[in-house]
Amino acid sequence: MEALKTLMANGEFFVANRCRYWLATVPSLPRDPRLPEDVDSSANDHMLDATSYLIAGTSGGHVVTGELRAGMPRMPDTGERVIRI
C-alpha cells in the first residue's frame, strides 16, 4: 500500500475514471488494527492485491508496461485522471 501511495504521489501511477471497481473498493479499504501500515485482509481487497502484484512484477522486470505491440489498439487519452491516496 505504501509503494502504491508513493507511485501515485509521484505521478507514476494513476487510476482512470472508467476503473469503477478499483475506485469503489481500494480507496475505502480499512486499515488492519494490528498492522496500521497494512489493510484489513478480511475486507474486499482483490483489486489492491492485483495492483500490488503488478507493481511487484514491474519492479522485478517481469511485466512490461507502456509499450504497444504491433496491432494492439491504443486506448484514447481523455485527459481525465483520478488520484486518491
VMD Tcl script that builds the backbone (N, CA, C; Angstrom):
set m [mol new atoms 255]
animate dup $m
set s [atomselect $m all]
$s set {name element resname resid chain x y z} {
  {N N MET 1 A 0.823 -1.188 0.000}
  {CA C MET 1 A 0.000 0.000 0.000}
  {C C MET 1 A 0.869 1.254 0.000}
  {N N GLU 2 A 1.946 1.237 0.757}
  {CA C GLU 2 A 2.822 2.406 0.810}
  {C C GLU 2 A 3.514 2.633 -0.535}
  {N N ALA 3 A 3.921 1.546 -1.201}
  {CA C ALA 3 A 4.549 1.680 -2.522}
  {C C ALA 3 A 3.564 2.293 -3.512}
  {N N LEU 4 A 2.311 1.885 -3.432}
  {CA C LEU 4 A 1.283 2.440 -4.307}
  {C C LEU 4 A 1.085 3.928 -4.023}
  {N N LYS 5 A 1.038 4.309 -2.766}
  {CA C LYS 5 A 0.887 5.729 -2.417}
  {C C LYS 5 A 2.047 6.555 -2.960}
  {N N THR 6 A 3.255 6.009 -2.854}
  {CA C THR 6 A 4.432 6.723 -3.357}
  {C C THR 6 A 4.354 6.901 -4.865}
  {N N LEU 7 A 3.989 5.843 -5.570}
  {CA C LEU 7 A 3.862 5.924 -7.027}
  {C C LEU 7 A 2.806 6.939 -7.434}
  {N N MET 8 A 1.685 6.946 -6.730}
  {CA C MET 8 A 0.612 7.879 -7.056}
  {C C MET 8 A 1.034 9.316 -6.762}
  {N N ALA 9 A 1.695 9.530 -5.642}
  {CA C ALA 9 A 2.133 10.873 -5.275}
  {C C ALA 9 A 3.153 11.421 -6.269}
  {N N ASN 10 A 3.968 10.541 -6.850}
  {CA C ASN 10 A 4.985 10.948 -7.818}
  {C C ASN 10 A 4.437 11.030 -9.251}
  {N N GLY 11 A 3.160 10.743 -9.424}
  {CA C GLY 11 A 2.563 10.783 -10.759}
  {C C GLY 11 A 2.956 9.608 -11.633}
  {N N GLU 12 A 3.415 8.525 -11.029}
  {CA C GLU 12 A 3.838 7.352 -11.797}
  {C C GLU 12 A 2.737 6.302 -11.893}
  {N N PHE 13 A 1.649 6.490 -11.185}
  {CA C PHE 13 A 0.516 5.566 -11.216}
  {C C PHE 13 A -0.746 6.398 -11.100}
  {N N PHE 14 A -1.685 6.169 -11.981}
  {CA C PHE 14 A -2.967 6.861 -11.882}
  {C C PHE 14 A -4.069 5.858 -12.170}
  {N N VAL 15 A -5.261 6.220 -11.758}
  {CA C VAL 15 A -6.428 5.386 -11.975}
  {C C VAL 15 A -7.417 6.188 -12.811}
  {N N ALA 16 A -7.784 5.641 -13.945}
  {CA C ALA 16 A -8.730 6.316 -14.829}
  {C C ALA 16 A -10.142 6.245 -14.256}
  {N N ASN 17 A -10.957 7.201 -14.628}
  {CA C ASN 17 A -12.345 7.242 -14.151}
  {C C ASN 17 A -13.128 5.985 -14.514}
  {N N ARG 18 A -12.769 5.326 -15.589}
  {CA C ARG 18 A -13.519 4.142 -16.022}
  {C C ARG 18 A -13.189 2.892 -15.197}
  {N N CYS 19 A -12.239 2.980 -14.297}
  {CA C CYS 19 A -11.891 1.850 -13.418}
  {C C CYS 19 A -12.763 1.911 -12.166}
  {N N ARG 20 A -14.050 1.766 -12.387}
  {CA C ARG 20 A -15.014 1.984 -11.306}
  {C C ARG 20 A -14.878 1.003 -10.154}
  {N N TYR 21 A -14.608 -0.266 -10.437}
  {CA C TYR 21 A -14.493 -1.246 -9.357}
  {C C TYR 21 A -13.295 -0.914 -8.472}
  {N N TRP 22 A -12.178 -0.539 -9.071}
  {CA C TRP 22 A -10.987 -0.155 -8.316}
  {C C TRP 22 A -11.310 1.049 -7.434}
  {N N LEU 23 A -11.936 2.062 -8.023}
  {CA C LEU 23 A -12.254 3.283 -7.294}
  {C C LEU 23 A -13.297 3.050 -6.199}
  {N N ALA 24 A -14.153 2.067 -6.385}
  {CA C ALA 24 A -15.185 1.784 -5.390}
  {C C ALA 24 A -14.651 0.986 -4.211}
  {N N THR 25 A -13.554 0.265 -4.411}
  {CA C THR 25 A -13.081 -0.616 -3.330}
  {C C THR 25 A -11.766 -0.165 -2.685}
  {N N VAL 26 A -10.763 0.163 -3.465}
  {CA C VAL 26 A -9.430 0.411 -2.911}
  {C C VAL 26 A -9.360 1.631 -1.996}
  {N N PRO 27 A -9.872 2.800 -2.392}
  {CA C PRO 27 A -9.718 3.966 -1.509}
  {C C PRO 27 A -10.396 3.813 -0.147}
  {N N SER 28 A -11.412 2.963 -0.059}
  {CA C SER 28 A -12.158 2.838 1.197}
  {C C SER 28 A -11.763 1.622 2.025}
  {N N LEU 29 A -10.663 0.960 1.666}
  {CA C LEU 29 A -10.248 -0.218 2.434}
  {C C LEU 29 A -9.855 0.179 3.852}
  {N N PRO 30 A -10.346 -0.577 4.849}
  {CA C PRO 30 A -9.990 -0.271 6.236}
  {C C PRO 30 A -8.577 -0.746 6.562}
  {N N ARG 31 A -7.950 -0.102 7.516}
  {CA C ARG 31 A -6.617 -0.494 7.993}
  {C C ARG 31 A -6.731 -1.704 8.905}
  {N N ASP 32 A -5.683 -2.511 8.912}
  {CA C ASP 32 A -5.600 -3.645 9.827}
  {C C ASP 32 A -5.315 -3.094 11.221}
  {N N PRO 33 A -6.137 -3.415 12.220}
  {CA C PRO 33 A -5.917 -2.863 13.556}
  {C C PRO 33 A -4.587 -3.292 14.184}
  {N N ARG 34 A -4.062 -4.444 13.756}
  {CA C ARG 34 A -2.785 -4.915 14.303}
  {C C ARG 34 A -1.581 -4.363 13.558}
  {N N LEU 35 A -1.752 -4.093 12.262}
  {CA C LEU 35 A -0.676 -3.565 11.422}
  {C C LEU 35 A -1.191 -2.331 10.688}
  {N N PRO 36 A -1.069 -1.154 11.275}
  {CA C PRO 36 A -1.662 0.045 10.672}
  {C C PRO 36 A -1.139 0.392 9.287}
  {N N GLU 37 A 0.037 -0.107 8.896}
  {CA C GLU 37 A 0.547 0.189 7.558}
  {C C GLU 37 A -0.033 -0.752 6.504}
  {N N ASP 38 A -0.856 -1.696 6.915}
  {CA C ASP 38 A -1.460 -2.657 6.001}
  {C C ASP 38 A -2.979 -2.511 6.048}
  {N N VAL 39 A -3.656 -3.098 5.061}
  {CA C VAL 39 A -5.117 -3.071 5.059}
  {C C VAL 39 A -5.648 -4.340 5.702}
  {N N ASP 40 A -6.882 -4.280 6.128}
  {CA C ASP 40 A -7.542 -5.434 6.734}
  {C C ASP 40 A -7.803 -6.457 5.639}
  {N N SER 41 A -7.172 -7.610 5.738}
  {CA C SER 41 A -7.272 -8.614 4.676}
  {C C SER 41 A -8.627 -9.304 4.654}
  {N N SER 42 A -9.465 -9.079 5.658}
  {CA C SER 42 A -10.806 -9.657 5.611}
  {C C SER 42 A -11.746 -8.798 4.761}
  {N N ALA 43 A -11.298 -7.602 4.368}
  {CA C ALA 43 A -12.095 -6.724 3.507}
  {C C ALA 43 A -11.934 -7.153 2.046}
  {N N ASN 44 A -12.712 -6.559 1.180}
  {CA C ASN 44 A -12.662 -6.858 -0.257}
  {C C ASN 44 A -11.437 -6.165 -0.866}
  {N N ASP 45 A -10.285 -6.824 -0.767}
  {CA C ASP 45 A -9.028 -6.214 -1.205}
  {C C ASP 45 A -8.472 -6.829 -2.484}
  {N N HIS 46 A -9.336 -7.415 -3.295}
  {CA C HIS 46 A -8.874 -8.103 -4.508}
  {C C HIS 46 A -8.190 -7.165 -5.496}
  {N N MET 47 A -8.743 -5.989 -5.698}
  {CA C MET 47 A -8.131 -5.053 -6.654}
  {C C MET 47 A -6.804 -4.518 -6.125}
  {N N LEU 48 A -6.712 -4.293 -4.831}
  {CA C LEU 48 A -5.442 -3.853 -4.257}
  {C C LEU 48 A -4.393 -4.946 -4.400}
  {N N ASP 49 A -4.793 -6.193 -4.178}
  {CA C ASP 49 A -3.858 -7.314 -4.361}
  {C C ASP 49 A -3.370 -7.367 -5.806}
  {N N ALA 50 A -4.282 -7.260 -6.755}
  {CA C ALA 50 A -3.899 -7.302 -8.170}
  {C C ALA 50 A -2.963 -6.150 -8.515}
  {N N THR 51 A -3.244 -4.974 -7.981}
  {CA C THR 51 A -2.388 -3.812 -8.216}
  {C C THR 51 A -1.012 -4.029 -7.607}
  {N N SER 52 A -0.979 -4.611 -6.416}
  {CA C SER 52 A 0.297 -4.895 -5.755}
  {C C SER 52 A 1.132 -5.886 -6.554}
  {N N TYR 53 A 0.462 -6.903 -7.132}
  {CA C TYR 53 A 1.189 -7.876 -7.957}
  {C C TYR 53 A 1.770 -7.204 -9.197}
  {N N LEU 54 A 1.011 -6.275 -9.789}
  {CA C LEU 54 A 1.512 -5.550 -10.953}
  {C C LEU 54 A 2.739 -4.721 -10.585}
  {N N ILE 55 A 2.665 -4.012 -9.467}
  {CA C ILE 55 A 3.788 -3.183 -9.028}
  {C C ILE 55 A 5.004 -4.049 -8.734}
  {N N ALA 56 A 4.794 -5.158 -8.046}
  {CA C ALA 56 A 5.912 -6.059 -7.733}
  {C C ALA 56 A 6.503 -6.642 -9.010}
  {N N GLY 57 A 5.654 -6.968 -9.978}
  {CA C GLY 57 A 6.139 -7.532 -11.232}
  {C C GLY 57 A 6.944 -6.544 -12.041}
  {N N THR 58 A 6.492 -5.296 -12.083}
  {CA C THR 58 A 7.229 -4.303 -12.856}
  {C C THR 58 A 8.551 -3.965 -12.202}
  {N N SER 59 A 8.614 -3.974 -10.878}
  {CA C SER 59 A 9.879 -3.668 -10.217}
  {C C SER 59 A 10.875 -4.813 -10.377}
  {N N GLY 60 A 10.366 -6.019 -10.579}
  {CA C GLY 60 A 11.245 -7.160 -10.779}
  {C C GLY 60 A 11.569 -7.411 -12.242}
  {N N GLY 61 A 11.007 -6.607 -13.132}
  {CA C GLY 61 A 11.287 -6.748 -14.554}
  {C C GLY 61 A 10.456 -7.802 -15.246}
  {N N HIS 62 A 9.398 -8.304 -14.601}
  {CA C HIS 62 A 8.609 -9.377 -15.191}
  {C C HIS 62 A 7.454 -8.873 -16.051}
  {N N VAL 63 A 7.065 -7.623 -15.880}
  {CA C VAL 63 A 5.935 -7.075 -16.614}
  {C C VAL 63 A 6.409 -5.859 -17.391}
  {N N VAL 64 A 6.071 -5.814 -18.666}
  {CA C VAL 64 A 6.434 -4.663 -19.489}
  {C C VAL 64 A 5.182 -3.809 -19.641}
  {N N THR 65 A 5.284 -2.543 -19.299}
  {CA C THR 65 A 4.147 -1.639 -19.441}
  {C C THR 65 A 4.537 -0.469 -20.318}
  {N N GLY 66 A 3.560 0.153 -20.908}
  {CA C GLY 66 A 3.794 1.373 -21.665}
  {C C GLY 66 A 4.190 1.164 -23.113}
  {N N GLU 67 A 4.406 -0.066 -23.549}
  {CA C GLU 67 A 4.775 -0.317 -24.931}
  {C C GLU 67 A 3.649 -1.081 -25.613}
  {N N LEU 68 A 3.296 -0.642 -26.812}
  {CA C LEU 68 A 2.262 -1.331 -27.572}
  {C C LEU 68 A 2.908 -2.282 -28.565}
  {N N ARG 69 A 2.333 -3.439 -28.675}
  {CA C ARG 69 A 2.789 -4.381 -29.702}
  {C C ARG 69 A 2.068 -4.048 -30.999}
  {N N ALA 70 A 2.630 -4.477 -32.097}
  {CA C ALA 70 A 2.018 -4.220 -33.399}
  {C C ALA 70 A 0.599 -4.776 -33.423}
  {N N GLY 71 A -0.329 -3.959 -33.852}
  {CA C GLY 71 A -1.715 -4.398 -33.960}
  {C C GLY 71 A -2.549 -4.169 -32.716}
  {N N MET 72 A -1.936 -3.806 -31.594}
  {CA C MET 72 A -2.705 -3.569 -30.378}
  {C C MET 72 A -3.330 -2.172 -30.441}
  {N N PRO 73 A -4.626 -2.070 -30.169}
  {CA C PRO 73 A -5.248 -0.742 -30.212}
  {C C PRO 73 A -4.816 0.103 -29.016}
  {N N ARG 74 A -4.618 1.372 -29.246}
  {CA C ARG 74 A -4.269 2.300 -28.171}
  {C C ARG 74 A -5.557 2.844 -27.556}
  {N N MET 75 A -5.621 2.854 -26.218}
  {CA C MET 75 A -6.772 3.432 -25.533}
  {C C MET 75 A -6.741 4.939 -25.715}
  {N N PRO 76 A -7.891 5.563 -25.938}
  {CA C PRO 76 A -7.897 7.017 -26.092}
  {C C PRO 76 A -7.534 7.708 -24.787}
  {N N ASP 77 A -6.713 8.736 -24.855}
  {CA C ASP 77 A -6.344 9.502 -23.681}
  {C C ASP 77 A -7.347 10.644 -23.542}
  {N N THR 78 A -8.222 10.527 -22.563}
  {CA C THR 78 A -9.258 11.548 -22.368}
  {C C THR 78 A -8.749 12.697 -21.526}
  {N N GLY 79 A -7.574 12.539 -20.918}
  {CA C GLY 79 A -7.043 13.576 -20.057}
  {C C GLY 79 A -7.609 13.545 -18.658}
  {N N GLU 80 A -8.581 12.670 -18.412}
  {CA C GLU 80 A -9.195 12.579 -17.098}
  {C C GLU 80 A -8.360 11.630 -16.229}
  {N N ARG 81 A -7.908 12.118 -15.121}
  {CA C ARG 81 A -7.120 11.305 -14.204}
  {C C ARG 81 A -7.719 11.418 -12.809}
  {N N VAL 82 A -7.726 10.319 -12.095}
  {CA C VAL 82 A -8.203 10.318 -10.720}
  {C C VAL 82 A -7.093 9.766 -9.865}
  {N N ILE 83 A -6.669 10.519 -8.885}
  {CA C ILE 83 A -5.669 10.056 -7.945}
  {C C ILE 83 A -6.251 10.190 -6.554}
  {N N ARG 84 A -6.358 9.078 -5.867}
  {CA C ARG 84 A -6.849 9.083 -4.494}
  {C C ARG 84 A -5.833 8.361 -3.634}
  {N N ILE 85 A -5.402 9.006 -2.611}
  {CA C ILE 85 A -4.399 8.399 -1.723}
  {C C ILE 85 A -4.995 8.247 -0.354}
}
mol reanalyze $m
mol bondsrecalc $m
mol representation Tube
mol addrep $m
